[in-house]
């Protein structure tokens, strides 16, 4: 097997939650370009349909599934549907998430609970549900999308719930990696810095000095720069990597 063959995803099945936009969509496309069949699990069915059509034009099998990652029944149904339509799941990318700026003194319980239900509990539930199948099959790769917010306290915006949830995702990653290592299942995470997507374009303008100018590379990342890291972690090229949190932040956390 050549070194490039180790990056091939031919014959593999990958699930990307929140894969219909932003970083998730770029990851889904990257895995598809490497040959993987793709299932996108997300709430916005119209956006998912567009993403699936884009993937099918690459010549791979792709399906869209409406799923709320905070809902265990949705995730169980998703795993069953992927198995029927595409085959056993080889790769799970836990990308779905939400963010908010919040003052810790005034944040409502409902907002805290909603963020954790999606950003942490959703990762746990999806990993558990798909992980059971992977352990049974003796193989699999789970990739969690963390954040530099799980490593530092961001500024100038306050958003402690987001950072706390991402820090927990990083530790969840290490915990599952240790527990499932001898079962053939690898679990890793990517901690992006500021990635410019269409979702937060106004905020990027307002906070440009802190989010771009103070980065050693003095620019934002693009979703397409995160996708190759996911391909590395999904493929046999990273067969001896588990429990890692790979930081991709242009050097932001160096200061």
N, C-alpha and C positions, 0 to 999 in steps of 0.2 A: 504494500500500500504506500503510495507516494504521500508526501506531506500535504499536498492539495487535496488528495482523496479523503484525508482525515476531516476536512471541512465540509464534505458532501453530506447533504441531508436526504439524498435519494432513498425512497422507501420508508421514510420516517413520517410520523404524524405529529403535528404541533398544534397546541391550543394557545391562543393569545387572548387573554381577557382585556377588554377595553382596546381591542386591536383595530378599531375602525377610525382612529384618528391619532394624530400626534406621534409620540414615541412608539406606542403600540402598533400603529399602522406601519411605521417604518420597519419595526422588527418583523412583523408578519411578512412584509414584502421581502426583506432580506432572507428569511428562512425559506420562503417560496423560491427565490432566485437560486438558492442552493439545492432545490429539489424537493423540499418537504411539502406534503399535503398540509393544508391549514384549515383550522376551525377558528373563527372569530366569535367570541362570546361577549356581547355588549347589550346595552339597553336600547340604543337608538337603532331601530330596524332599518330605517332609510339609509343612514350613514353606513351601516354594516353592509347593506346590499351593494352600495357603491364600492366599498373596499373589496368585497368578495369578487365582484365583476373585474376589478383591476387585477386581482390575483389570478383569476382564471385565464386572463389574457396572457399570462406567463406560461400557460400550458400545464398547470398543476391542478389537482383537485382542491376545491375550496368550498366551505359551507359557512353560513352564518347562523348563529343561534342566539335568540333573545334570552339573556340571563342577567339577573341582578346578583352580583357576587356576595351580597349580604344575606341572600336567601339560600339556605341549604338545599331545599327541594329543587330550586332552579339549577344548582350546581350538580346535584345527583342526576337530574334529567339531562343536563349538558353532557356529562361523561358518558351516559348511556347512548345518547344520540351520536356522539362522535365515534364511539365504538361500532355502532351499527353502520354508519355511513362511510367511515374512513379506515377503521381498524383500531388496534390498541394505541393508546396515547404514549408517545415516546418523550415528548417535551411539553411542559406546562410553563407558560410565561405569565406570572401574576403581575399584570401591568395596571389593571383598572384601579382608579383612585380619584379622590377629590382633594381640593385644597381650599383653605380659607385663611384670611388674616383675622386675628382675633385678639382682643385684650383679655388677659387671664382673669381680670377682676369682674368682667361683665359677660363672659361667654356663657350662653345658656346650656343647660344639660343636654337639651335635644340636639344642639349642634355638635357638641362633644361626642355624643353617642352615635350620631349619624356618621361622623368622620371615622370613628373607630370601627363601626360596623362594616364599612367598605375598605378602609385602608389597612386594617389589621385583621379583623375577624374574617373578612373575605379571603385574605391570603391564607389564613389558617384553614378555613373550611375547604377551599379549593385544593390546597396541598394535601389535606387529609384524605379527601375523596379520591383525587387522582393518584395520590401516593399509595393508597391501598392497592390499586390496580398495578402500579409500577412495581411495588414490592413483590406482588404475586407473580409478575412476569419476569422479575429479576433484572430489570433495567429501567432507566429513565433519567431525565434531567429536568429539574425544576429551577426556574430562574425568577427571582423576585426583584421587582423594581423598587429599590430603596431610594435614598436621597442623601446628599450631603447634609440636609437638614437633620438627619439622624446622627450626624457626627459633630455638628456645631450648632450654635444659636445664630440664626440668620439676622441680618439687619438691612435696612432700618425697620422692616415690617416685623410685627410680632405675630407668630402663629405657632404657639407652643404645642397645641394638639397634633398638628401635622408632624412636627419634629419628633415628638414623643412616639407617635405611631410608627414613624419610619425607623427610629432607633429600635423599637420592638421588632420590626420586620427584620432588621439585621440580626438580632439575637435569635429570632425564630429560625432564620436561615441556618445559623451555625448549629442550633439545637437539632434540627431535623437532619442536617448533614451528618452529624455524629451518630444519630440514632439509626439512620438508614444506610450508612456507608457500606456495611457488609451485605446489604441486600441488593447492591448494584444500582442504587439510586443516588445520584449526586444532586446537591442543593446549593446554589450559589445566588449571589445578589449583585446587582449593579447599582451604584450610588451616583447618579448624574448630578452635575452642577446645574447651572442655569441653561436650560435648553429652550430655544425660542420656537414656540409653537403658536398656532393661531388662537389657542385658548386664552392666553394671557398677554396679548399684544399690547394692550393699553398699560398694563402694569410694567412691562419692560421699558416703555418710554419714561414712565414716572420714576423708576428706580435704576435707570441706566447707569448712573454714576457708581452705584454700589454693586450692581449685578454684572456689569460689563467692564467698566473702566478700572476697577480694582482687581480684576482677574489678571494674573500674570500674562496670559495670552491676549488679554484685552479684547475679548469677543465672547459671544454666546456660542454654545454648541448648536448643532442642528440634529433633528431626530435621526438623520441618516448616519451620524457619527456614533450613535449609541447602538444601532442595529448590528454592526460587525462584532461588537462585544457579546451580544446575545448569541450570535452565530457561533462564536468561539465556545461559549459555555454550553450551548445545545449540542454541539457536534463532538465527535470522537477526538478532535484536536485538544480537548480539555479533559481527557479521560482520567487524569490523576489530580484534577482540581475539584475540591468540594469544601464547602464551608467558607468560601472566600467572598468578600465584599469588594468588588472592583470599583474604585473611584474614578470617575471620568468628569473632571471639573475644570480643565484648563489651568490647573494649579491653584484654584481658589482657596483650598484648605491648607495651602503651604504657609500662608501668613499667620 
